[in-house]
Amino acid sequence: MLIIKRGLWSWFLQRITGLLLVVGMVVHFITLHFESHEPITFERVTTRLQTHAWQIFDLTLLGLVLYHGLNGLWAVLLDFAPNEKVKNYLGWFVTLFGIATFIFGFWALMAYTK
């Protein structure tokens, strides 16, 4: 019988988000830096953000970056072997920070799509 340890999903999703971030970075660089020879301007970026596909892409990239970065931070914090109470507080802080940052990123992205 396969026994799934507590950190398996965290470890697995760290690798998956890393791969997806590489793909997202390639798409981002091709689109913004190689597709057009025009300079990147505020108007070009806001025009690109008017499409739902790019809104979804940017929000997905934001979610991937946040998960990957904060999950990595969480792994580093666990290396210090905090006691259970400190671990609980740190876990809540990292989680709430990630949620708040995603909400702020969503709000900031939607402000330029009107």
JOMOHU-V578147 format. One record per run of one state. SS is the DSSP state (H for helix, E for strand, - for the rest). FROM is the first residue (numbers start at 1). LEN is the number of residues. If there is no record, write none. Layout:
ss->SS from->FROM len->LEN
ss->SS from->FROM len->LEN
This chain:
ss->- from->1 len->7
ss->H from->8 len->27
ss->- from->35 len->7
ss->H from->42 len->7
ss->- from->49 len->3
ss->H from->52 len->28
ss->- from->80 len->4
ss->H from->84 len->28
ss->- from->112 len->3
